[in-house]
Amino acid sequence: MFNSVFRRISLGVLLLMVGTVPVLIASDEIKWEKTLEDSLTKAEKTGKPMMMDFYTDW
């Protein structure tokens, strides 16, 4: 019984790894824009959402 459950879990983990690793390798790198205006223009043209990252070192 334990051996059967262990095999199913192992197979599930293996299939998950095989399915996700190629996607991670093939994904494009994030290209950051220099100004807010450039980002807004590009987001409007492509119709894609925009992510804003704020940073401070207080």
PAMARBA-584659 format. One line per 10 residues: number of its first residue (from 1); for each residue x, y, z of C-alpha. Coordinates in Angstrom, 3 decimals. Layout:
N
NUM	X:Y:Z ~ ...
! end
This chain:
58
1	0.000:0.000:0.000 ~ 2.698:2.516:1.003 ~ 4.789:1.605:-2.028 ~ 1.860:2.321:-4.380 ~ 1.129:5.712:-2.793 ~ 4.817:6.643:-2.849 ~ 5.057:5.755:-6.548 ~ 2.020:7.904:-7.393 ~ 3.378:10.869:-5.466 ~ 6.805:10.441:-7.073
11	5.235:10.271:-10.531 ~ 3.195:13.417:-9.819 ~ 6.287:15.337:-8.682 ~ 8.248:14.133:-11.701 ~ 5.504:15.189:-14.134 ~ 5.258:18.572:-12.423 ~ 9.017:19.114:-12.775 ~ 9.079:17.974:-16.390 ~ 6.194:20.299:-17.209 ~ 7.491:23.434:-15.481
21	11.247:23.420:-16.077 ~ 11.052:23.985:-19.865 ~ 8.624:26.852:-19.324 ~ 10.984:28.512:-16.859 ~ 13.951:28.087:-19.180 ~ 12.096:29.485:-22.210 ~ 10.560:32.476:-20.420 ~ 11.708:35.923:-21.435 ~ 13.621:38.136:-19.088 ~ 11.781:41.139:-17.653
31	12.778:44.306:-19.484 ~ 12.518:47.334:-17.221 ~ 11.658:50.732:-18.667 ~ 13.616:53.830:-17.660 ~ 10.740:56.290:-17.193 ~ 7.101:56.174:-16.177 ~ 6.063:57.824:-19.434 ~ 7.779:55.128:-21.518 ~ 6.114:52.425:-19.431 ~ 2.645:53.930:-19.765
41	3.025:54.359:-23.518 ~ 4.203:50.783:-23.983 ~ 1.420:49.381:-21.761 ~ -1.230:51.295:-23.723 ~ 0.150:50.151:-27.098 ~ 0.429:46.473:-26.154 ~ -2.676:46.291:-23.959 ~ -0.682:44.550:-21.231 ~ -0.818:45.406:-17.525 ~ 1.968:47.433:-15.968
51	3.787:46.652:-12.723 ~ 5.323:49.471:-10.709 ~ 8.132:48.781:-8.251 ~ 8.838:51.270:-5.478 ~ 11.999:51.250:-3.403 ~ 13.465:53.197:-0.513 ~ 16.252:52.636:1.986 ~ 15.072:54.671:4.967
! end
